[in-house]
Amino acid sequence: MAAGSRTQSRMSQAERVRVTRQRIVAAATTLFLRDGFLTTTMSAIAKEAGVAVQTLYLSFANKTAILSAAFDAAVAGDDEPIPIVERDWYKSLTSDPSGPASVANFFEYSASIIERSTPLYAVIRAASAEPEVAELLANNKRERHAALLGVAERLSRKKHFRRSLTAEDAAGVMYTLSSAESYLLLVTEHGWSPEQWRKWTLATLTDQLFG
């Protein structure tokens, strides 16, 4: 019974740590979006989260680590995301014979991530003169391109895929069109609605990849 109580205590402690991290990330997200990364201080994050500054450093190495966690949370959209390989759109890359249908499934998932995470992506980009933030941005770009290359390789095996394109070329098309940069240009700067951006991007992706 005593051992069981200790296990319950450890589980409770782990849950408390998780909740504290969530509060810190949520508070930091609010401040990063409102004030920017450079202006936001660790003291301000602690105050917004209702924790001691020391607690921030026990949970995260530095402010950049909090920004990284905030961006990861925006990309995931939840605390326990379904692994990509188990998502329907990913399965369709292999199982669905229709290339355009697979592109649509991929873009529905991708667009949701972009719409959620672009505000924080803009914060990261604006602060990229800072070396640690620049590395965070570079890592995101590398990881996104690698993921898209895997998607492009699967799409390239489908009927009617443009044979003038290599998988690397297709990944480049997807990297450019299905991106935060595209969203910022057309929605944030040019004034398109998110729905306009979705329709145009999907139509252009489908045309470029499958004609």
N, C-alpha and C positions, 0 to 999 in steps of 0.2 A: 504493500500500500504506500509505503514511504517512497519507494522507487517510482511508483505511478504518479505520486504528487510532484516529484522532482521533474518527471517528464512533462507533466502538464505545465509546470512553472516555466520550463525551458521553451515550450511551445508558446506560452503566453508572452514570454520575452521576445521571441522571434516575431510574433505578431505585432507587438508594440514597436519594434524596430521598423517593421514594414510600414506601419501606419505613420510613424514619424517621418520616414523618408518621403512618403506620399505627400504629407503636409508641406514639407520643405520644397518639394518639386512643384507643387501647386502654387505655393506662395512665390517662389522664384519665377515661375512662368508668368504670373500676373505682373510682376515688377519688370521682368525682361521686356515684355511686350509694351508696357507703359513707358518705361524709362530708358530702355536699352541696356545692353550688357555692361558697358563700361561705367555707366553712371550708377548702376545698382551695386550696393555694397553688401558684404556678408552680414553686417549689422542690420541693414534694412530687411534682408531676407529672414533673418532670425526673428525680428519684430513682427513681420507679416505672418510668419508661421507660428508665432507664439512659443518659440523655444529659445534656449540660450545659444549664444554664438558658439560656445564650446560644443554643443550638440551638433551643429552644422559640420564641424571638423571631425567629429566622431563618425558621422554618417557619410561625408564626402571629403575627398582630399583637398579640394579647392573650389572656387567659383566656377571654373570651366567644367569640372566634373558634374556640378549641379546643372549647368547648361546642357551638357551631353545627356544626362538623365532625363531632363525635361524634354529634349528633342526626341529621345527614344520613346518616351511615353506618348508624345504626340503622334509619332509614326505608328506605334502599336495600336493606340486607341483604347487599350484596356490593359489590366494588370496581368492577365493570363492569355495572351494571344494564341490562337490556333497556329501550330507550325505551318509554314508556307506550303510544305509538301502535302499537307492534309486539306488544303483549301480547294474548293471546287474549280476555281479558275486555273490553278496549277495542274490539277489532274487532267483538265481538258486539253492541256498542251500536248498530252500524249494520247488521250482516249478519243477526243473529238476530231473527226476527219475534216471538219470545216475550219480552215484557217481564219476567215473573218470572224466566225463565232468565238474562236479562241482569243483573238485580239480583243473582241468586245468584253469577254470575261476578264482578261488580264487588265484592260483599261478601267473597268468598273472598280476593281480593287485598287489599282494604282491611283486613280483620280481621287478616291476617298482619302488615301494617305496624303496626297499632295495638298488637298484642300485643308486638311487638319494641320499639317506640319509646316506649310509655307510661311505663316507668320513668324514662327521661331527660326525657320531657315533664313528669313530676311534679317533677323537679329544676329544670327551667326555670321552671315555674309558681311553685315555692317561692321562687325567687330573683328574681322579677319586680319586686321593689321597686327593684332596680338598673336604671337607665335603659337600659343597653345590652341587658340581658337582657329587659327589657320590650319593647324594639323587636324582639328576636329572636322573642319570643312573638307579638307583633302581626303580624309578617311571616308567620309560620307560619299563623296564623289566616286572613289575607287570601289567601294562596296556596292553602290548603286549600279555602276557600269558592269561589274562582275555579275550581279544578279540578272541584269538585262541581257547580257551575253548568253547566259544559260537559257533564258526565255527565247531569245532569238534563234538559238541553235535548234530548239524544239519546233519552233514555228517554221524554220527553213526546211523541215522534212515533210511539210504538208503540201498537198496538191495545190497548184496554181501560185505557189510562192514565187516571187519575182526571181528568176534565175540569174539576172544581172547583178543581184545583191549577194554578197557573202554574209554569213552570220554576223561577222564583225561590223559590216556596213549596216545591217538591220539593227544591231544593237545601238549604233550611233544615231540612227533615225529615232529610235525609241527614247534614247537618252536625251535627245534634243526636244522632242515634241511632248513626251509625257514627263514633264519636269516642273520643278518649282520656278525655274527661270521663265519658262513659257507662261506659267500662271501669273507670275508677277508682271510680265510685260503686257499680257492681253487683258487680264482682269484688274489688277491693282493699278496699272498705269493707263491702259487704253480704255478701261471702263466697261469691258464686256462683263456679262453676268457669268457666274460659274457654269450655268447650263449651256450658254453659248460656247464657252471654252471647251466643255466636255464634248459637245456635238462636233465642233470643228476638229478637235484633236483626234477623236475616234475616226471620223471620216478620212482625215489626212493620213493617219496611221494605216488604216485599212487599204487605202489607195496605194500608198508607198510600198507596202509589204506584199500586197496581193493583187493590186491593179483592179 
